[in-house]
Amino acid sequence: MTGWELRIWRKSMLWSREKAAREFGVTQRTWHAWENAEQVDVTVWRTT
């Protein structure tokens, strides 16, 4: 996933950068870096 794709996904969820960072458990600085990266390696954990 590219940073651009991550940004498009976040916006489709109607999330701010702040909310996205909080939901993923990272800092806003980290989220910003992800959105500006050419390639993002994001692992999502799902709890049931």
C-alpha positions, -999 to +999 in steps of 0.1 A: +000+000+000+013+035-008+010+065+014-015+080-011-037+048-009-036+050+029-047+086+028-075+078+004-086+049+027-085+072+058-106+099+040-131+072+029-136+064+065-142+101+073-113+099+098-090+128+107-052+120+108-056+123+146-083+097+148-065+073+124-034+076+145-053+069+177-072+039+162-039+024+150-021+031+182+006+053+167+016+089+171+003+116+147+039+120+135+041+083+126+007+085+107+019+116+088+051+097+078+031+067+066+008+089+045+039+105+029+058+072+023+061+056-011+054+022+004+037+015+038+040-018+057+010-016+080-001-047+099-036-045+113-046-067+142-082-077+145-096-088+178-127-109+180 
